[in-house]
Amino acid sequence: MEATVIDLAESPMELETQRIRSLLEKGQFEPALVACEVLAASVPENRDVLYMMAVSYRYLKKLPQALATLEKLERLHPSFSRLFQERGHCYVAMRDSAHAITAFLTGVNLNPALPASWRTLQTLFRMTGQTTNANMAAGHVATLDKLPTEIVTATTMFSDGDLVLAERVVRDYLLKHGNHVEAMRLLARIGLVQDAPDDAELLLEAVLAMAPDYQAARYDYARALLQRHKHLQAIHELETLLSVEPDNRMYKTTYATARVGLGEHERALSIYRELLADAPQAADIHLSVAHSLKTLGHANGAIEAYRAAVAARPTYGDAYWSLANLKTYRFSDDEIGRMRSAVTADTLPSDDRYHLCFALGKALEDRAEFAQSYAYYERGNALKKSEIHYRPEPIERNAQLQREVCTPQFFDNRRGVGFASKDPIFIVGLPRSGSTLIEQILASHSKVEGTMELADIARIVQELQGRESNAKNPRYPTMMTDMLPEEFCQLGEKYVHDTRVYRSGKPFFIDKMPNNFRHIGLIHLILPNAKIIDARREAMACCFSNFKQLFASGQEFTYSIEDIARYYRSYIELMNHWDRALPGKILRVQHEDVVNDLEGNVRRLLEFCDLKFESTCLEFFKTERSIRTASSEQVRKPISREGLDQWRNFEPWLGPLKAALV
């Protein structure tokens, strides 16, 4: 049994787990099994307890019990590589080479850093006359033998989802031994999973400086750039990779994703379709095709592609949710039946399960089955929230600091700073607040470019915050008090320069990132002539619409009623502050007012943006452009009152939300 014991004894259960590991390492399998059985009574689904129980059974030659335990472990944790390695060991003990090979191969496909699996595969392949495969396994053994034991162990931890442990092992190794290409790359990969792409980017730049021909590291670097929305740079790295391996599907798929990031959906579609020609059952590629078709406004083609994804993988939760997320699609009885059946399966991955829950919530809402609909929405949110680590305190602390730092006097003392460009129009607020409608109205004007939710302000904030993060006393926004006038100007110029890649030459463009409301002070200082529009919607309607929405990424406050209400209150308080500190700077547009008086509010919007009235803005639904938000299909139709009071269908279950918003 391969094991590296790290002292993380933070609870009685973890202490007992460490004790059982110690018993196994000492060969005391009977007491280890007894201890596992006792512990399993209180934590029956614990991965490590079940794994150690199976190991104990095998060493005690109770192979049927070991295999039964591993079967349960696979149902609960199907991506745990070491369970397949352990299964392989069981089949070796049973002299069943065929099943042993299958088990070991499954394990190394999940996690290539399993030396024991590769060594046993090398032996099994030779025994069965598979010379080529034996040589392949020997190559992997040789590669792993060259690596420090700590890095092999940390790679296994990483592959099995033990990110904290893996990070600790790697960091300790680097502190003791200095730079090591594989250790640095692994630390970067951990950063990508933990949503720290800035750290990953820096680490991988260092790796490539040391090993410029390291293709796997360059691919990880491209992924880090994509996560940081540096699409052009990512494309450059991917083109470098494709020049060496032009048929690499992984590189081509990621290259298409980078093109999507630039809004080049037609170009991405041609790549996706080329990939489908070689693998027509690739469900994820069908999904990508559908997303691009939806963004381009080809609803029927998108539906066909989403259905193709489901046909390729019948429990594909993301494909079902994407159909629901069109907002205009209506599920058949058969589709609802298949979703209900799939969502109850024990072996269904969590990601598919919560996607299906949100899809069923929408499907049943459309059928006026509101009690069951709410139950699925509630379950989907609970499942999603259990997988994220959202904390409202840092956001509320930032809002408090914005109010303390960005006072009227603070802005008066900095009059005239910033880059003078009038190009940007910012639409801020909460998601699901009517911002896509405002964007579509403005983008229907001949002088305005609709882009997307741009990440550039967030990236500037991240750079100002710096690498040292102190949640209780963050550098930003306090550090703005020490910035020189030319620094604000440089940041504004950088923003306009970096966003030019999303534009086609029109005088004005829209940045629709809703979270930018948290940084209006910064936006004013770096771009004093930019227009800022606050998209506002009635509180209950907006908050519940967020509760019903499963976001592709970000917006982690939306997965509980309490978090949504706290976020909404923080938003209102901060927007009230901006109104006091920057009077006249922000135009508030109430969604209900736009629905009730379209022309009046269109004229008001255009006047605020210093644009002449154009009737095309009233016929916004005829404007053909890429739209990437959940409201894409809704704003391609004439304005409707249909969605204004939909939340009232769920009023019996929304008492806590009402109370929290008071």
C-alpha positions in Angstrom: 0.0 0.0 0.0 1.4 3.4 -1.0 0.9 6.1 1.5 2.3 9.3 2.8 1.0 10.3 6.2 0.5 14.0 6.7 -0.6 15.2 10.1 -3.8 17.1 9.5 -5.5 15.8 12.7 -8.2 18.4 13.0 -11.1 16.2 14.3 -11.6 13.0 16.2 -12.5 11.3 12.9 -9.3 12.4 11.2 -7.3 11.3 14.2 -8.9 7.9 14.0 -8.3 7.7 10.3 -4.6 8.4 10.9 -4.5 5.7 13.5 -6.0 3.2 11.1 -3.5 4.1 8.4 -0.7 3.5 11.0 -2.1 0.1 11.7 -2.1 -0.8 8.0 1.5 0.3 7.6 2.4 -1.9 10.5 0.6 -4.9 9.0 -2.0 -5.0 11.7 -4.9 -5.7 9.4 -7.4 -7.3 11.8 -7.5 -4.4 14.3 -7.5 -2.0 11.3 -10.6 -3.7 9.9 -12.4 -3.6 13.2 -11.6 0.1 13.5 -12.8 0.8 10.0 -16.1 -1.0 10.7 -16.6 1.1 13.8 -15.8 4.3 12.0 -18.0 3.4 9.0 -21.0 3.1 11.3 -20.9 6.9 11.8 -19.5 7.9 8.3 -20.7 5.2 6.0 -19.9 7.1 2.8 -16.4 8.2 3.8 -14.0 7.5 0.9 -10.9 6.8 3.0 -12.6 4.6 5.5 -14.1 2.4 2.7 -10.7 2.3 1.0 -8.9 1.2 4.1 -11.6 -1.4 4.8 -11.1 -2.9 1.4 -7.3 -3.0 1.8 -7.8 -4.7 5.2 -10.1 -7.3 3.7 -7.6 -8.0 0.9 -4.6 -8.6 3.2 -6.8 -10.8 5.4 -7.6 -12.8 2.2 -11.3 -11.9 2.4 -11.4 -11.0 -1.3 -15.2 -11.2 -1.9 -15.7 -8.7 0.9 -12.9 -6.5 -0.4 -14.5 -6.4 -3.9 -17.9 -5.7 -2.5 -16.5 -2.8 -0.5 -14.8 -1.4 -3.6 -18.0 -1.7 -5.5 -19.7 0.5 -2.9 -16.8 2.9 -3.0 -17.1 3.2 -6.8 -20.8 4.1 -6.6 -20.0 6.9 -4.1 -16.6 8.0 -5.5 -16.3 6.9 -9.1 -13.2 9.1 -9.9 -11.1 7.8 -7.0 -8.1 6.2 -8.8 -6.8 4.1 -5.9 -10.0 2.1 -5.6 -9.3 0.7 -9.1 -5.7 0.0 -8.2 -6.9 -1.9 -5.1 -9.4 -3.8 -7.2 -6.5 -4.7 -9.5 -4.6 -6.1 -6.5 -7.6 -8.2 -5.6 -7.9 -9.7 -9.0 -4.2 -10.4 -9.0 -4.7 -12.3 -5.8 -7.5 -14.2 -7.5 -5.2 -14.9 -10.5 -7.7 -13.1 -12.8 -5.3 -11.3 -15.1 -7.9 -10.0 -17.5 -10.0 -8.2 -14.9 -6.8 -7.1 -13.1 -5.5 -5.4 -16.3 -8.9 -3.6 -16.8 -8.9 -2.4 -13.2 -5.3 -1.1 -13.3 -5.8 0.6 -16.6 -8.9 2.4 -15.3 -6.9 3.6 -12.4 -3.9 4.9 -14.4 -6.3 6.6 -16.9 -7.7 8.6 -13.9 -4.3 9.1 -12.4 -1.1 8.3 -14.3 1.0 8.7 -11.1 0.3 5.2 -9.7 3.7 3.4 -9.8 2.3 0.2 -8.3 -0.3 0.0 -11.0 2.2 0.5 -13.8 4.6 -2.0 -12.4 1.9 -4.7 -12.0 0.6 -3.9 -15.5 4.1 -4.3 -16.9 4.3 -7.8 -15.3 0.7 -8.7 -16.4 1.3 -7.6 -20.0 4.4 -9.7 -20.2 2.7 -12.7 -18.7 -0.1 -12.4 -21.4 2.3 -11.8 -24.3 1.4 -8.1 -24.8 4.9 -6.9 -25.5 4.0 -3.5 -26.8 1.8 -2.7 -23.8 4.5 -4.1 -21.5 7.0 -1.7 -22.9 4.5 1.2 -22.6 4.0 0.4 -18.9 7.8 0.1 -18.4 8.1 3.6 -19.9 5.7 5.0 -17.3 7.5 3.2 -14.5 10.8 4.7 -15.6 9.3 8.2 -15.8 7.8 8.0 -12.3 11.1 6.5 -10.9 12.9 9.7 -12.0 10.5 11.9 -10.0 10.9 12.6 -6.3 8.6 10.4 -4.2 6.9 13.5 -2.8 5.8 14.7 -6.2 4.5 11.3 -7.2 2.5 11.2 -4.0 1.2 14.7 -4.4 0.2 14.0 -8.0 -1.9 11.0 -6.8 -3.5 13.2 -4.1 -4.3 15.9 -6.8 -5.8 13.3 -9.1 -8.0 12.0 -6.3 -9.2 15.4 -5.3 -7.1 15.8 -2.2 -6.0 19.3 -3.2 -5.1 20.7 0.3 -2.9 17.7 1.0 -1.3 17.8 -2.4 -0.6 21.5 -2.2 1.0 21.1 1.2 3.3 18.3 0.0 4.4 20.3 -3.1 5.0 23.5 -1.3 7.0 21.7 1.4 9.1 20.1 -1.3 9.8 23.3 -3.1 10.8 25.1 0.1 13.3 22.3 0.9 14.6 21.7 -2.6 14.1 24.8 -4.7 12.6 25.1 -8.2 11.6 21.8 -9.8 9.7 21.8 -13.1 7.3 19.0 -12.2 6.6 20.3 -8.7 5.9 23.8 -10.0 3.7 22.6 -12.8 1.7 20.5 -10.3 1.3 23.5 -8.0 0.0 25.5 -11.0 -2.5 22.7 -11.8 -3.7 22.8 -8.3 -4.1 26.6 -8.6 -6.2 26.2 -11.8 -8.6 23.8 -9.9 -8.7 26.1 -6.9 -9.6 29.1 -9.1 -6.2 30.8 -8.6 -5.3 31.3 -12.3 -3.0 34.3 -11.6 -0.7 32.2 -9.4 -0.9 29.4 -12.0 0.1 31.8 -14.8 3.2 33.0 -13.0 4.3 29.5 -12.1 3.8 28.2 -15.6 5.7 31.1 -17.1 8.6 30.1 -14.8 8.3 26.5 -15.9 8.4 27.4 -19.6 11.4 29.6 -19.0 13.2 26.5 -17.6 11.7 24.0 -20.1 10.4 25.8 -23.2 9.6 22.6 -25.0 7.5 21.2 -22.2 4.2 20.8 -24.2 2.0 19.8 -21.2 3.1 22.8 -19.3 2.4 25.1 -22.3 -1.1 23.6 -22.5 -1.6 24.3 -18.8 -0.4 27.8 -19.4 -2.9 28.3 -22.2 -5.6 27.1 -19.8 -4.5 29.6 -17.1 -4.6 32.4 -19.6 -8.1 31.4 -20.6 -9.3 31.4 -17.0 -7.9 34.9 -16.8 -9.8 35.9 -20.0 -6.5 36.6 -21.8 -7.9 35.0 -24.9 -5.4 36.4 -27.5 -2.4 35.2 -25.4 -4.0 31.8 -25.0 -4.6 31.6 -28.7 -0.9 32.3 -29.3 0.1 29.5 -27.0 -2.4 27.0 -28.5 -1.2 27.9 -32.0 2.3 27.0 -30.9 1.1 23.7 -29.6 -0.9 23.0 -32.7 2.1 23.7 -35.0 3.7 20.7 -33.4 0.6 18.5 -33.0 -2.0 19.7 -35.5 -4.4 16.8 -34.9 -4.4 16.9 -31.1 -8.1 17.0 -30.2 -7.5 18.5 -26.8 -5.5 21.4 -28.2 -8.1 22.0 -31.0 -11.0 21.9 -28.5 -9.4 24.4 -26.3 -8.4 26.6 -29.3 -12.1 26.7 -30.3 -13.0 27.7 -26.7 -10.5 30.6 -26.9 -12.0 31.7 -30.2 -15.4 31.7 -28.4 -13.9 33.9 -25.7 -13.2 36.5 -28.4 -16.7 36.2 -29.7 -15.6 34.4 -32.9 -18.4 31.8 -32.8 -18.5 31.1 -36.5 -14.8 30.2 -36.5 -15.2 28.1 -33.3 -18.2 26.3 -34.9 -16.1 25.2 -37.9 -13.5 23.7 -35.5 -16.1 21.9 -33.4 -17.8 20.4 -36.5 -14.4 19.2 -37.7 -13.9 17.5 -34.3 -17.4 16.0 -34.6 -16.6 14.5 -38.0 -14.0 12.3 -36.3 -16.1 11.6 -33.1 -19.8 12.0 -33.8 -20.7 10.7 -30.3 -18.6 13.3 -28.5 -21.3 14.8 -26.2 -19.2 17.7 -25.0 -18.5 18.8 -28.5 -22.2 18.7 -29.4 -22.8 20.9 -26.3 -20.2 23.4 -27.5 -21.7 23.5 -30.9 -25.1 24.2 -29.3 -23.8 27.0 -27.1 -22.3 28.8 -30.1 -25.5 28.4 -32.2 -27.5 29.7 -29.3 -25.2 32.7 -28.9 -25.5 33.5 -32.6 -29.3 33.3 -32.4 -29.8 30.0 -34.2 -32.3 28.6 -31.7 -33.5 25.6 -33.7 -30.0 24.5 -34.5 -29.0 24.9 -30.9 -31.9 22.7 -29.8 -30.9 20.0 -32.3 -27.3 20.1 -31.0 -28.4 20.0 -27.4 -30.5 16.9 -28.1 -27.6 15.3 -29.9 -25.5 15.8 -26.7 -28.3 14.0 -24.8 -28.4 11.2 -27.3 -24.7 10.7 -27.0 -24.8 10.8 -23.2 -28.4 10.2 -21.9 -27.7 11.5 -18.3 -25.8 14.6 -19.5 -27.2 17.1 -17.0 -25.6 20.1 -18.6 -27.3 19.4 -22.0 -30.7 19.2 -20.3 -30.1 22.4 -18.3 -28.9 24.2 -21.4 -32.2 23.3 -23.1 -34.1 24.7 -20.0 -31.8 27.7 -20.0 -33.1 28.7 -23.4 -36.1 29.9 -21.4 -38.3 29.2 -24.4 -37.9 25.4 -24.7 -40.7 23.1 -23.4 -39.8 19.6 -22.4 -41.9 16.6 -23.5 -43.3 14.1 -21.0 -40.7 11.6 -22.2 -37.8 14.0 -21.5 -39.1 14.8 -18.1 -39.5 11.1 -17.3 -35.9 10.5 -18.4 -34.6 13.3 -16.3 -36.6 12.2 -13.2 -35.2 8.7 -13.6 -31.6 9.9 -14.2 -31.5 12.2 -11.2 -32.3 9.4 -8.7 -29.4 7.1 -9.9 -26.9 6.3 -7.2 -24.0 6.5 -9.6 -24.9 9.8 -11.2 -22.0 12.4 -10.8 -22.9 15.4 -8.7 -22.4 17.8 -11.6 -25.0 16.0 -13.6 -27.4 15.7 -10.7 -27.6 19.4 -9.9 -27.8 20.3 -13.6 -30.8 17.9 -13.9 -32.4 19.4 -10.7 -32.3 22.9 -12.2 -33.6 21.6 -15.5 -36.5 19.8 -13.8 -37.3 22.9 -11.8 -37.7 24.9 -15.0 -39.6 22.1 -16.8 -42.1 21.7 -14.0 -42.4 25.5 -13.5 -43.5 25.7 -17.2 -46.2 23.1 -16.4 -47.4 25.1 -13.4 -46.4 22.3 -11.0 -44.9 24.8 -8.7 -44.4 22.7 -5.5 -42.4 20.1 -7.3 -40.6 22.7 -9.3 -39.5 24.6 -6.1 -38.4 21.3 -4.6 -36.0 20.6 -7.5 -34.7 24.2 -7.5 -34.1 23.9 -3.8 -32.3 20.6 -4.1 -30.2 21.8 -7.1 -29.1 24.9 -5.1 -28.2 22.8 -2.1 -26.1 20.4 -4.2 -24.3 23.2 -5.9 -23.7 25.1 -2.7 -22.2 22.0 -1.1 -19.5 22.1 -3.8 -18.4 25.7 -3.6 -16.8 27.7 -0.8 -18.7 31.0 -1.0 -18.4 33.3 2.0 -20.3 36.6 2.0 -18.0 38.4 4.4 -15.2 39.3 2.0 -17.7 40.9 -0.4 -19.4 42.8 2.5 -16.0 43.9 3.8 -15.1 45.2 0.3 -18.4 47.2 0.2 -17.7 48.7 3.6 -14.2 49.7 2.6 -15.5 51.3 -0.6 -17.9 53.4 1.4 -15.1 54.4 3.8 -12.5 55.2 1.1 -14.5 56.5 -1.8 -16.1 59.6 -0.1 -17.2 62.7 -2.0 -14.1 64.5 -0.7 -11.9 61.6 -2.0 -13.3 62.2 -5.5 -13.2 66.0 -5.2 -9.4 65.7 -4.5 -8.9 63.7 -7.6 -10.8 65.7 -10.2 -9.3 65.5 -13.6 -7.5 62.1 -13.2 -8.0 59.2 -15.5 -8.1 58.4 -19.2 -10.4 60.7 -21.1 -12.0 58.1 -23.4 -15.8 58.2 -23.8 -15.9 54.7 -25.4 -17.1 52.5 -22.6 -20.7 52.1 -21.4 -20.9 50.0 -18.2 -24.1 48.1 -17.3 -23.9 47.0 -13.7 -26.2 45.5 -11.1 -27.3 42.0 -10.2 -27.6 39.1 -12.7 -31.2 38.6 -13.9 -32.0 42.3 -13.5 -32.8 43.2 -17.0 -29.3 44.1 -18.0 -29.3 42.0 -21.2 -32.4 43.9 -22.4 -30.7 47.2 -21.8 -27.6 46.0 -23.6 -29.6 44.8 -26.6 -31.4 48.1 -26.8 -28.1 50.1 -26.8 -26.4 47.6 -29.1 -29.2 48.2 -31.6 -27.8 51.7 -32.1 -25.5 52.2 -35.1 -22.8 53.7 -32.9 -22.7 51.1 -30.1 -21.0 47.8 -29.9 -22.4 45.1 -27.7 -19.5 42.9 -26.4 -20.0 40.6 -23.4 -19.4 40.5 -19.7 -15.8 41.5 -19.7 -13.4 40.5 -17.0 -11.0 43.5 -17.4 -12.1 45.5 -14.4 -11.9 42.5 -12.2 -8.4 41.8 -13.5 -7.3 45.4 -12.7 -8.7 45.0 -9.2 -6.8 41.7 -8.8 -3.6 43.5 -9.8 -4.2 46.3 -7.4 -5.0 43.9 -4.7 -1.6 42.2 -5.2 -0.5 38.6 -4.4 -0.7 39.0 -0.6 -4.4 38.5 0.3 -5.6 39.6 3.7 -9.3 39.1 4.0 -9.5 41.2 7.1 -7.4 44.1 5.8 -7.2 43.9 2.0 -5.0 46.4 0.1 -7.8 47.3 -2.3 -9.5 49.8 -2.3 -7.6 51.5 0.5 -4.4 51.6 -1.6 -6.2 53.9 -4.2 -5.5 56.7 -1.7 -1.8 56.5 -2.5 -2.1 56.2 -6.3 -0.7 59.0 -8.4 -2.8 60.7 -11.1 -0.8 59.2 -13.9 -1.5 55.7 -12.5 -5.2 56.1 -12.9 -4.7 57.3 -16.4 -2.5 54.4 -17.3 -5.1 51.9 -16.0 -7.9 53.6 -18.0 -5.8 53.5 -21.1 -4.9 49.8 -20.5 -8.6 49.0 -20.1 -9.5 50.6 -23.4 -6.5 49.0 -25.2 -7.2 45.5 -23.8 -10.9 45.5 -24.6 -10.3 46.6 -28.2 -10.0 43.0 -29.2 -13.8 42.6 -28.6 -14.7 45.5 -30.8 -15.3 45.9 -34.5 -14.8 49.7 -34.8 -17.9 51.4 -33.5 -17.4 54.5 -31.4 -18.9 53.1 -28.2 -19.0 49.7 -26.6 -20.8 48.0 -23.7 -19.1 46.1 -20.8 -22.0 44.2 -19.1 -20.2 42.6 -16.2 -22.8 43.0 -13.5 -20.3 42.7 -10.6 -18.6 45.9 -11.6 -21.0 47.7 -9.3 -18.5 46.9 -6.6 -15.9 49.0 -8.3 -17.7 52.1 -9.6 -15.2 54.3 -7.7 -12.3 52.8 -9.5 -14.1 53.0 -12.9 -14.8 56.7 -12.3 -11.2 57.4 -11.5 -9.7 55.5 -14.4 -12.4 56.4 -17.0 -14.1 59.6 -15.8 -16.1 60.0 -19.0 -17.5 56.4 -19.1 -21.2 56.0 -18.8 -22.5 53.8 -16.0 -26.0 52.3 -16.0 -27.5 50.5 -13.0 -29.9 47.8 -14.1 -32.4 47.4 -11.3 -35.3 45.0 -10.9 -37.9 44.5 -8.2 -36.1 42.8 -5.3 -38.2 39.6 -5.0 -38.3 39.0 -8.7 -34.6 39.6 -9.1 -33.5 37.5 -6.1 -35.7 34.5 -6.9 -34.7 34.6 -10.6 -31.1 34.2 -9.4 -32.1 31.3 -7.2 -33.6 29.6 -10.2 -30.5 30.2 -12.3 -27.5 27.8 -12.6 -24.6 29.9 -13.7 -21.8 28.4 -15.8 -19.2 30.1 -13.5 -19.1 32.7 -10.8 -22.1 34.3 -9.1 -21.6 31.9 -6.2 -23.9 34.0 -3.9 -27.0 32.7 -5.8 -27.2 29.2 -4.3 -29.0 29.9 -1.1 -31.8 32.3 -0.1 -29.8 33.8 2.7 -26.7 34.5 0.6 -28.8 36.1 -2.2 -30.6 38.3 0.3 -27.3 39.4 1.9 -25.8 40.1 -1.5 -28.8 42.1 -2.6 -28.8 44.2 0.6 -25.0 44.9 0.2 -25.6 45.9 -3.5 -28.4 48.4 -2.6 -26.3 49.9 0.2 -23.3 50.3 -2.0 -25.3 51.8 -4.9 -26.9 54.3 -2.5 -23.4 55.3 -1.5 -22.3 55.8 -5.1 -25.3 58.0 -5.7 -24.2 60.2 -2.8 -20.5 60.2 -3.6 -20.9 60.6 -7.4 -24.2 62.4 -7.9 -25.4 62.2 -11.5 -22.7 59.7 -12.5 -25.0 56.7 -12.7 -28.3 56.2 -14.5 -30.7 53.9 -12.8 -33.0 51.9 -15.1 -35.8 50.0 -13.5 -36.7 46.9 -15.5 -40.4 47.2 -14.8 -40.4 50.8 -16.1 -38.7 49.7 -19.4 -41.5 47.0 -19.8 -44.3 49.5 -19.1 -42.8 52.4 -21.2 -40.3 51.2 -23.7 -39.9 54.3 -25.8 -39.7 56.7 -22.9 -36.9 54.7 -21.3 -35.1 54.1 -24.6 -35.0 57.9 -25.1 -33.8 58.3 -21.5 -31.0 55.8 -22.0 -29.8 57.3 -25.3 -29.9 60.8 -23.9 -27.7 59.7 -21.0 -25.2 58.1 -23.4 -25.2 61.2 -25.6 -26.6 59.3 -28.5 -29.2 60.5 -31.0 -32.5 58.6 -31.0 -32.7 55.7 -33.5 -35.9 53.7 -34.0 -33.9 50.5 -34.3 -33.5 50.7 -30.5 -37.2 50.2 -30.1 -37.0 47.1 -32.4 -34.1 45.7 -30.5 -35.4 42.1 -31.0 -34.6 42.4 -34.7 -30.9 43.1 -34.1 -28.7 40.2 -35.0 -25.7 39.8 -32.7 -24.0 37.4 -30.4 -25.6 37.2 -26.9 -24.0 35.0 -24.3 -26.3 35.4 -21.3 -29.3 33.4 -20.1 -31.7 36.0 -21.5 -30.4 35.6 -25.1 -33.7 34.1 -26.5 -35.9 36.4 -24.5 -34.4 39.6 -25.9 -34.8 38.3 -29.4 -38.6 38.7 -29.0 -40.7 41.9 -28.5 -40.9 43.1 -24.9 -43.4 41.3 -22.7 -44.8 41.6 -19.2 -44.8 37.8 -18.8 -41.9 37.5 -16.5 -42.6 40.5 -14.2 -44.5 38.6 -11.4 -43.4 35.0 -12.1 -42.0 34.8 -8.6 -45.5 35.0 -7.1 -46.2 31.4 -8.3 -43.6 30.4 -5.6 -44.7 32.8 -2.9 -45.8 30.1 -0.5 -42.1 29.0 -0.2 -40.5 32.5 -0.3 -41.3 33.7 3.2 -37.6 33.5 4.3 -36.6 35.6 1.3 -39.2 38.2 1.9 -38.1 38.5 5.6 -34.4 38.7 4.7 -35.0 41.5 2.3 -36.8 43.7 4.7 
